[in-house]
Amino acid sequence: MTSVDVRLALGQSIDDIDILTALEDLIPYGFDGTATLKERPLAVVFPRSTAQVAAVVRWARQARVPITSRGNGTGLSGGSVPIAGGIVLCLNHLDRIIELDRANLTLRVQAGVVTQDIFNAADAIGLFYPPDPGSMKISTIGGNVAENSGGLRGLKYGVTRDYVMSMEVVLADGSICRLGTGCVKDVAGYSLRDLFIGSEGTLGVVTEVLLKLLPRPAARRTLLATFAAMDEAAAAVSAIIAAGIVPCTMEFLDRRTIRCVEDFAHVGLPTDAEAVLLIEADGHPAAVADEVVQIEKLCRDHHATTVRVAADAAEATRLATARRSAFSALARLRPTTILEDVTVPRSELAGMIRDVEAIALRHDVQIATFGHFGDGNLHPTILTDERDTAEMHRVEAAITAIVEAALARGGTITGEHGVGLAKKPFLRRQLGDASFDLMCLVKRSLDPEGLLNPGKIFDLPA
Amino acid sequence: MSTPVPSPKVAPGPTRHLGAMDYSVLQQCMHCGMCLPTCPTYVETKLERHSPRGRIALMRAVADGELAVTKAFGEEMYYCLGCLACTTACPAGVDYPKLFEAARAEVEEAKVLDSPKRNAIRATVLRGIFMRPRLLRFVGRLLWIWQASGGQSLFRRLQLNRLLPSNLRRLEPQAPTIRTRFSHQLIRAIEFPIEPKPARRVAVLTGCVQDLAFSEINRATVDVLRANGCEVHTPPVQPCCGSLHAHNGDLASARELARRQIDLIDPDQFDAIISNAGGCGSHLSHYDHLLADDDAYAAKATTWSRKLRDIHEYLVEINFRAPQAQPSPQVVTYHESCHLCHGQNVSVQPRDILRAIPGVELRECGESSWCCGSAGIYNITHPKTSAWLQDRKLDHLTATGADIVATANPGCHLQIANGLHSQGDEHTTVEHPIVLLARAYAAESD
């Protein structure tokens, strides 16, 4: 089948469906936010209703054409990179906020609504949608659900899964079903909703989501601490948690990241520091004020070299600049930037950072690490050049070593980016055979023809 | 782990501009998508082809020989406003201006957009009028005679514009009002600071449109520099800076104009070279890149770029004196010229200057750093998108309730003034921040 065939056939079977097949349109849909991955689709299709999504899925099944569903293509594991010979089902025109329910604190949206718009809609009436993936200014909620995206607030507020109450899904046979309800308590049968969250478009196409909202925290305070050793930063984090304080975010930068950030953004970080912690507490003003005093004391007790507490919002923004510019500062250094997201139990984080440093040295690659200390999710960032074949081999070896080190520490191969294509080789090792086979069984049951984003998360054994 | 995708070379030989450039500039885009929500053409269409990362993917495909320089490619490169909002949003620091200019040069070389009309316009405007400053002033003078003699108002009263072809009919009311006196008639070649001992020696660039339609802004620029201890040199006949040429794929003419500019104003003789138009300044500050391969000029061009300053940037840098006049209450909102904020990273300084003026209340508008749709000659080539952006801009500006819209680029100035006029708003005025500052200095002696 060619692009022209797809255009003709789809155009004939579905009224008013938007299809792009020109080479100048296919090239820009050949990738998502993942470094070095690309593939050319046969066509890009833009449904404008759930009914059209269902019609496209039915057509694809009959024509035996694989489908990759996609929002705004910001994923970091290759989940929405097209399949050769397949079509892209782009849901970003399904972008309506359907209903904001203040009595039940819920928001019903179409899959293509941008995460930031969801946050803003809630914020405008004093409510709060906590998940804040790094790409939230442009990522869509459908993509967030498909990848079960995290963000900086994971420690206290959890991830996308914790805010999905129900969803509308188009299944592989083109039927439309609702999973979950608007009830806070609901134990009717299997939680199929949870099965679809994080399924990366391999089980169905999410078209609509009912989200849970929270009241907006009344106060927020920010604090930045520097340490002469990563272990001391880790000890401070453990002490804060042990004291019964759950900050909204606890972010860290390692030595290499600190130096890059200072070179790039000149935010006044001591370049001899081994670790920086950016901590944010939110909640009732009195509670926050008390927590900040305790956090500051605990940081000093654990040998923080400096501690700065922001006096106001403007200063908080300045302090947060160090963390916010981490990725930008690193991404400028080399032509190719690969963002990793292995995650370990919090207590293993300092050791894991040491492992990464040793691996970088052993494989002679440039790696700087920053991430979310509170939830053990680290982002070793590999700076390289995809044209340098020899270096790319070393990079691959280093990534394998990082993943193995994380698994050895009881961690996971991905904390928030998803498996997609990037982490596929490691999935069985993490899950074990029985669990891996169970996943394959689920996939075969729900998508017997294997047309929904095939080859993502895992390759089905023959 | 991700594996690198080798780039198959299907076309013969690399293309002259994209194919020949340092590949790492193309590669620097990691297609993360952070540029998408800031790109007006993406927001208008929600299609990747019309986004910065989509365009870069197409450029890279051309460089890799996977895509020929097609008409669709050409149209895409000209659908881009060149507003550079993407460069501010880009975490990886992609040099989009360089890519954009190379891509347009590629399009011109491949002649995929050629038509007799387009070629004639380009020959007249780019290689004719805007290469010859005296001819440009002559054309400006003719236009002034037309406007001052009453010819234009008679023409409009008699509705003779119905006789014009449709695109000219639309443009006629947008033509700027030409000033009675051009810059050289307002500014002496050398003017001395108000304080007797000059602390600094600067050159002022008068621009093309600025010279004809906003010469009082140039006068104000000289005034505020004099008020801040500068000896000001303003050569009476200045060539176009070449930004129009570089942005429209004519890099050869752009280089020629840059050389003439450097011949006229030797950067070694000045502490700073001052631009007061966002669009010009952004281009002028890149002469070092433009002439990097020119053995005779590369060194001078590097000095030039190092000394080139936007007027607001320079005033803040030299710790300008706050005017001490009696406050005259005025509510001002600030629209950022794209090439001032995204192209030169000058965003805080114009606001600092406005706030320093006694009586000014600065009210921020929404999307202050969004393009107003002027974008060089974009309002002529893409009227629909331009009008959409103009409306969006006016909505934000009028929502502030400000009496004055301050902006520092002639294209934006005209676009906003024309928009206000066509909405029937005869109250709100558009001013350059430096004109407001000059007025405040002048009011000190009142």
Interface residues (C-beta under 8 A of the other chain):
Chain A: L20 A22 L23 E24 D25 I27 P28 Y29 G30 F31 D32 G33 T34 A35 T36 L37 K38 N72 G73 T74 G78 N92 H93 D95 V114 Q116 S135 K137 I138 S139 F327 S328 A331 R332 P335 T336 T337 I338 D385 E386 R387 T389 M392 V395 E396 I399 T400 L421 A422 K423 P425
Chain B: M1 S2 T3 P4 V5 Y23 S24 Q27 Q28 M30 H31 C32 G33 M34 L36 P37 K46 L47 E48 R49 S51 R53 G54 R55 A57 L58 A61 E66 L67 T70 A72 F73 E76 P91 A92 G93
